């Protein structure tokens, strides 16, 4: 059996695509991850293939042609734009189509527009997704809310399953070679680390303002930020704020790094940061993958107080939550964590690892994935 995972925007080394779905599916089938960028692996299953294309839209015909050559039994598209490609392949090859939905795409798309156009675009995009959802053979969703939004009461446990973005077991246990680009950072220790997209709604400016409030009591504080900027505007504002607030010795920035190297930086940090604007509906709907990776690495989490984060972080004593998105409240929450004794920190870190290993581990989801594939093959 052959399975092709196709994407018009993600890297072939994307955590969910390659390090989870592909690695798991490779236990049952010859598995390929196809995209326009990322790593190339033609030697071992799962395979990584780069198709030649100049843009996310022009890549679609290239993905179609490559899948025709491979003749898969199951195609797994991961964006709304790649679902029609998979449906055309089903018409041509008779393969099955399983849509892996890891985002509230309609809400994410509508955020590009101003009110009131935003609501119209969200509705239109959601209707488009619902049409696609009715045509595929199966759906894998990252949370239950996505299924309910797309299928509105027509959920079938035989065709529709939920696979959250849990970390892989032992993801940070193996010793790793330090790449040259990270050698300087790996000689340092950090108090706080943030990994993820960098934007205003993800609290980057609030973090910088909080850092200025912390400098007086913690002049040697070090904060590492790893990720991609949402746009050039936020990057300029970030750089200007670091200079204006005199944070050059406090804030350290690293561009996005391969998923299998993230552990190198987590192991050199004490606390993981996950800030987000609580008024953003999409960001409140599920715990970020990075939050779960912080826990897997034994890092207590500092985040924003919402009902979901209350249940995960506060209830299980895995960190601390700021009562608001304001910089002053964020700073006070960080101070609370920095004041933990060594014994208190060690106990909290141990709880993070334990809950990750017992409740939030990818391997616990594999039986549901294998069951869906067996029913469709």
For each residue, the residues with C-beta under 8 A, 3 or more apart:
1: 28 29 30 73 74 377
2: 29 30 31 32 70 71 72 73 74
3: 25 29 30 31 32 72 73 74 75 76 373
4: 31 32 34 67 70 72 74 75 76
5: 17 21 22 25 31 32 33 34 76 78 100
6: 34 35 63 67 75 76 77 78 82 85 86
7: 10 12 14 17 33 34 35 77 78 79 82
8: 35 36 56 57 59 60 63 79 81 82
9: 35 56 79
10: 7 14 17 35 38 78 79
11: 14 17 35 37 38 39
12: 7 17 18 33 34 35 37 38 39 40 41 48 49 50
13: 17 18 19 38 39 48 258 259
14: 7 10 11 17 18 19 33 35 38 259
15: 18 19 20 165 259 289
16: 19 20 21 78 100 102 142 165 289
17: 5 7 10 11 12 13 14 20 21 22 33 35 78
18: 12 13 14 15 21 22 23 33 39 46 48 259
19: 13 14 15 16 22 23 168 259 260
20: 15 16 17 23 24 165 168 362
21: 5 16 17 18 24 25 76 100 140 369
22: 5 17 18 19 25 26 31 33 46
23: 18 19 20 26 27 46 168
24: 20 21 27 362 366 369 370
25: 3 5 21 22 28 29 31 46 369 373
26: 22 23 29 30 31 45 46
27: 23 24 370
28: 1 25 370 373
29: 1 2 3 25 26 73 74 373 377
30: 1 2 3 26 45 47
31: 2 3 4 5 22 25 26 45 46 47
32: 2 3 4 5 46 47 48 49 70 72
33: 5 7 12 14 17 18 22 38 46 47 48 49
34: 4 5 6 7 12 49 50 51 63 66 67
35: 6 7 8 9 10 11 12 14 17 38 49 50 51 59
36: 8 50 51 52 53 56 59 62
37: 11 12 50
38: 10 11 12 13 14 33 35 48 50
39: 11 12 13 18 48 258
40: 12 48 49 50
41: 12 44 46 47 48
42: 47 48 49
43: 47
44: 41 47
45: 26 30 31
46: 18 22 23 25 26 31 32 33 41
47: 30 31 32 33 41 42 43 44
48: 12 13 18 32 33 38 39 40 41 42
49: 12 32 33 34 35 40 42 66
50: 12 34 35 36 37 38 40
51: 34 35 36 59 62 63 65 66
52: 36 62
53: 36 56 58 59 62
54: 58
55: 58 59
56: 8 9 36 53 59 81
57: 8 60 81
58: 53 54 55 61 62
59: 8 35 36 51 53 55 56 62 63
60: 8 57 63 64 81 82 84 85
61: 58 64 65
62: 36 51 52 53 58 59 65 66
63: 6 8 34 51 59 60 66 67 82 85
64: 60 61 67 68 85 88 89
65: 51 61 62 68 69
66: 34 49 51 62 63 69 70
67: 4 6 34 63 64 70 71 72 75 85 89 93
68: 64 65 71 89 92 93
69: 65 66
70: 2 4 32 66 67
71: 2 67 68 93
72: 2 3 4 32 67 75 89 93 95
73: 1 2 3 29 95 96 377
74: 1 2 3 4 29 95 96 97 98 373 376 377
75: 3 4 6 67 72 85 86 89 90 95 96 97 98
76: 3 4 5 6 21 86 97 98 99 100 140
77: 6 7 82 83 85 86 97 99 100
78: 5 6 7 10 16 17 82 99 100 101 102
79: 7 8 9 10 82 83 105
80: 83 105 125 128 129 132
81: 8 56 57 60 84 85
82: 6 7 8 60 63 77 78 79 85 86
83: 77 79 80 86 87 97 99 132 135 136
84: 60 81 87 88 132
85: 6 60 63 64 67 75 77 81 82 88 89
86: 6 75 76 77 82 83 89 90 95 97 99 136
87: 83 84 90 91 97 132 135 136
88: 64 84 85 91 92
89: 64 67 68 72 75 85 86 92 93 95 97
90: 75 86 87 93 94 95 96 97 137
91: 87 88
92: 68 88 89
93: 67 68 71 72 89 90
94: 90
95: 72 73 74 75 86 89 90
96: 73 74 75 90 137 138 376 377
97: 74 75 76 77 83 86 87 89 90 135 136 137 138
98: 74 75 76 136 137 138 139 140 372 373 376
99: 76 77 78 83 86 132 133 136 138 139 140
100: 5 16 21 76 77 78 140
101: 78 105 139 140 141 142 146 150
102: 16 78 141 142 165
103: 108 142 146
104: 107 108 145 146 149 282 285
105: 79 80 101 108 109 125 129
106: 109 110 122 123 125 126 129 149
107: 104 110 111 122 281 282
108: 103 104 105 111 282
109: 105 106 112 121 122 125
110: 106 107 113 118 119 121 122 125
111: 107 108 118 282
112: 109 121
113: 110 117 118 121
114: 117 118
115: 118 119
116: 119 120
117: 113 114 120 121
118: 110 111 113 114 115 121 122
119: 110 115 116 122 123
120: 116 117 123 124
121: 109 110 112 113 117 118 124 125
122: 106 107 109 110 118 119 125 126
123: 106 119 120 126 127
124: 120 121 127 128
125: 80 105 106 109 110 121 122 128 129
126: 106 122 123 129 130 149 150
127: 123 124 130 131
128: 80 124 125 131 132
129: 80 105 106 125 126 132 133 150
130: 126 127 133 134 150 151 152
131: 127 128 134 135
132: 80 83 84 87 99 128 129 135 136
133: 99 129 130 136 139 150 151
134: 130 131
135: 83 87 97 131 132
136: 83 86 87 97 98 99 132 133 139
137: 90 96 97 98 159 376
138: 96 97 98 99 159 160 161 372 375 376
139: 98 99 101 133 136 147 150 151 159 160 161
140: 21 76 98 99 100 101 161 162 163 369 372
141: 101 102 144 146 147 150 160 161 162 163
142: 16 101 102 103 146 162 163 164 165 286
143: 146 147 162 164 285 286
144: 141 147 148 162
145: 104 148 149 285 286
146: 101 103 104 141 142 143 149 150
147: 139 141 143 144 150 151 155 160 162
148: 144 145 151 152 153 155
149: 104 106 126 145 146 152
150: 101 126 129 130 133 139 141 146 147
151: 130 133 139 147 148 154 155 160
152: 130 148 149
153: 148
154: 151
155: 147 148 151 160
156: 159 160
157: 160 161
158: 372 375
159: 137 138 139 156 372 375
160: 138 139 141 147 151 155 156 157
161: 138 139 140 141 157 368 369 371 372
162: 140 141 142 143 144 147 368
163: 140 141 142 365 368 369
164: 142 143 286 360 365
165: 15 16 20 102 142 289 292
166: 292 360 361 362 364 365
167: 171 289 292 293 295 296 356 360 361 362
168: 19 20 23 171 361 362 363
169: 357 361 362 363
170: 173 174
171: 167 168 263 293 296
172: 263 266 267 296 297
173: 170
174: 170
175:
176: 260 261 263 264
177:
178: 182 183 186 264
179: 182 183 257 261
180: 183
181: 257
182: 178 179 185 186 254 257 261 264 265
183: 178 179 180 186 187
184: 187 188
185: 182 188 224 252 254 265 268
186: 178 182 183 264 265 268
187: 183 184
188: 184 185 222 252 268
189: 222 268 269 270
190: 193 222 223 224 252 265 268 269 270
191: 218 221 222 223 269 270 271 338
192: 221 222 223 224 269 270 271 272 273 302 334
193: 190 223 224 225 226 265 266 269 271 272 273 294 299
194: 204 207 223 224 225 226 227 272 273 274 275
195: 226 227 262 265 266 272 290 293
196: 202 226 227 274 288 290
197: 202 227 228 230
198: 202 204 225 227 228 229 230 234 235 238
199: 202 204 229 230 231 234
200: 203 204 205 230 234 277
201: 276 277 280 283
202: 196 197 198 199 275 276 277 283
203: 200 206 207 275 276 277 304 325 330
204: 194 198 199 200 207 208 225 234 238 275
205: 200 208 209 237 238 241
206: 203 209 210 275 325 326 327 330
207: 194 203 204 210 211 223 225 273 275 327 330
208: 204 205 211 212 238 241 242 245 247 251
209: 205 206 212 213 241 245 327
210: 206 207 213 214 327 328 330 331 334
211: 207 208 214 215 221 223 245 247 250 251 331
212: 208 209 215 245 247
213: 209 210 216 327 328 331
214: 210 211 217 218 221 331 334 335
215: 211 212 218 219 221 247 250
216: 213 219
217: 214 335
218: 191 214 215 221 338
219: 215 216
220:
221: 191 192 211 214 215 218 250 338
222: 188 189 190 191 192 250 252
223: 190 191 192 193 194 207 211 250 251 252 273
224: 185 190 192 193 194 252 253 254 265 269
225: 193 194 198 204 207 251 252 253 254
226: 193 194 195 196 253 254 255 256 257 262 265
227: 194 195 196 197 198 255 256
228: 197 198 255 256
229: 198 199 232 234 235 238
230: 197 198 199 200 234
231: 199 234 235
232: 229 235 236
233: 236 237
234: 198 199 200 204 229 230 231 237 238
235: 198 229 231 232 238 239
236: 232 233 239 240
237: 205 233 234 240 241
238: 198 204 205 208 229 234 235 241 242
239: 235 236 242 243
240: 236 237 243 244
241: 205 208 209 237 238 244 245 247
242: 208 238 239 245 247 248 251
243: 239 240 246 247 248
244: 240 241
245: 208 209 211 212 241 242
246: 243
247: 208 211 212 215 241 242 243 250 251
248: 242 243 251
249:
250: 211 215 221 222 223 247
251: 208 211 223 225 242 247 248
252: 185 188 190 222 223 224 225
253: 224 225 226
254: 182 185 224 225 226 257 265
255: 226 227 228
256: 226 227 228
257: 179 181 182 226 254 261 262 265
258: 13 39 261 262
259: 13 14 15 18 19 262
260: 19 176 263
261: 176 179 182 257 258 264 265
262: 195 226 257 258 259 265 266 293
263: 171 172 176 260 266 267 297
264: 176 178 182 186 261 267 268
265: 182 185 186 190 193 195 224 226 254 257 261 262 268 269
266: 172 193 195 262 263 269 272 293 294 297 299
267: 172 263 264 297
268: 185 186 188 189 190 264 265
269: 189 190 191 192 193 224 265 266 272 299
270: 189 190 191 192 299 300 345
271: 191 192 193 299 300 301 302 319 334 337
272: 192 193 194 195 266 269 290 291 293 294 295 297 299 300 301 302 319
273: 192 193 194 207 223 301 302 303
274: 194 196 288 290 291 294 301 302 303 304
275: 194 202 203 204 206 207 303 304 322 325 330
276: 201 202 203 280 283 284 303 304
277: 200 201 202 203 280 283 325
278: 283 284 304 305 306 325
279: 325
280: 201 276 277 283 284
281: 107 284 285
282: 104 107 108 111 285
283: 201 202 276 277 278 280
284: 276 278 280 281 306 308
285: 104 143 145 281 282 308
286: 142 143 145 164 308
287: 291 292 308 309 312
288: 196 274 291 292
289: 15 16 165 167 292 293
290: 195 196 272 274 293 294
291: 272 274 287 288 294 295 301 303 312
292: 165 166 167 287 288 289 295 296 356 360
293: 167 171 195 262 266 272 289 290 296 297
294: 193 266 272 274 290 291 297 299 300 301 352
295: 167 272 291 292 298 299 301 318 352 353 355 356 360
296: 167 171 172 292 293 352 353 356 357 360
297: 172 263 266 267 272 293 294 352
298: 295 349 350 352 353
299: 193 266 269 270 271 272 294 295 349 352
300: 270 271 272 294 318 319 320 337 345 348 349 352
301: 271 272 273 274 291 294 295 313 318 319 352
302: 192 271 272 273 274 319 320 321 322 330 333 334 337
303: 273 274 275 276 291 309 313 319 321 322
304: 203 274 275 276 278 309 321 322 324 325
305: 278 309 310 314 321 322 323 324
306: 278 284 309 310
307: 310 311
308: 284 285 286 287 311 312
309: 287 303 304 305 306 312 313 314 321
310: 305 306 307 313 314 315 321
311: 307 308 314 315
312: 287 291 308 309 315 316 318
313: 301 303 309 310 316 318 319 320 321
314: 305 309 310 311 317 320 321
315: 310 311 312
316: 312 313 351 355
317: 314 348 351
318: 295 300 301 312 313 348 351 352 355
319: 271 272 300 301 302 303 313 337 348 352
320: 300 302 313 314 333 336 337
321: 302 303 304 305 309 310 313 314 333
322: 275 302 303 304 305 325 326 329 330 332 333
323: 305 329 333
324: 304 305 329
325: 203 206 275 277 278 279 304 322 329 330
326: 206 322 329 330
327: 206 207 209 210 213 330 331
328: 210 213 331 332
329: 322 323 324 325 326 332 333
330: 203 206 207 210 275 302 322 325 326 327 333 334
331: 210 211 213 214 327 328 334 335
332: 322 328 329 335 336
333: 302 320 321 322 323 329 330 336 337
334: 192 210 214 271 302 330 331 337 338
335: 214 217 331 332 338 339
336: 320 332 333 339 340
337: 271 300 302 319 320 333 334 340
338: 191 218 221 334 335
339: 335 336
340: 336 337 344 345 348
341: 344 345
342: 345 346
343: 346 347
344: 340 341 347 348
345: 270 300 340 341 342 348 349
346: 342 343 349 350
347: 343 344 350 351
348: 300 317 318 319 340 344 345 351 352
349: 298 299 300 345 346 352 353
350: 298 346 347 353 354
351: 316 317 318 347 348 354 355
352: 294 295 296 297 298 299 300 301 318 319 348 349 355 356
353: 295 296 298 349 350 356 357
354: 350 351 357 358
355: 295 316 318 351 352 358 359 360
356: 167 292 295 296 352 353 359 360 361
357: 169 296 353 354 361
358: 354 355 361
359: 355 356
360: 164 166 167 292 295 296 355 356
361: 166 167 168 169 356 357 358 364
362: 20 24 166 167 168 169 365 366
363: 168 169 366
364: 166 361 367
365: 163 164 166 362 368 369
366: 24 362 363 369 370
367: 364 370 371
368: 161 162 163 365 371 372
369: 21 24 25 140 161 163 365 366 372 373
370: 24 27 28 366 367 373 374
371: 161 367 368 374 375
372: 98 138 140 158 159 161 368 369 375 376
373: 3 25 28 29 74 98 369 370 376 377
374: 370 371 377
375: 138 158 159 371 372
376: 74 96 98 137 138 372 373
377: 1 29 73 74 96 373 374
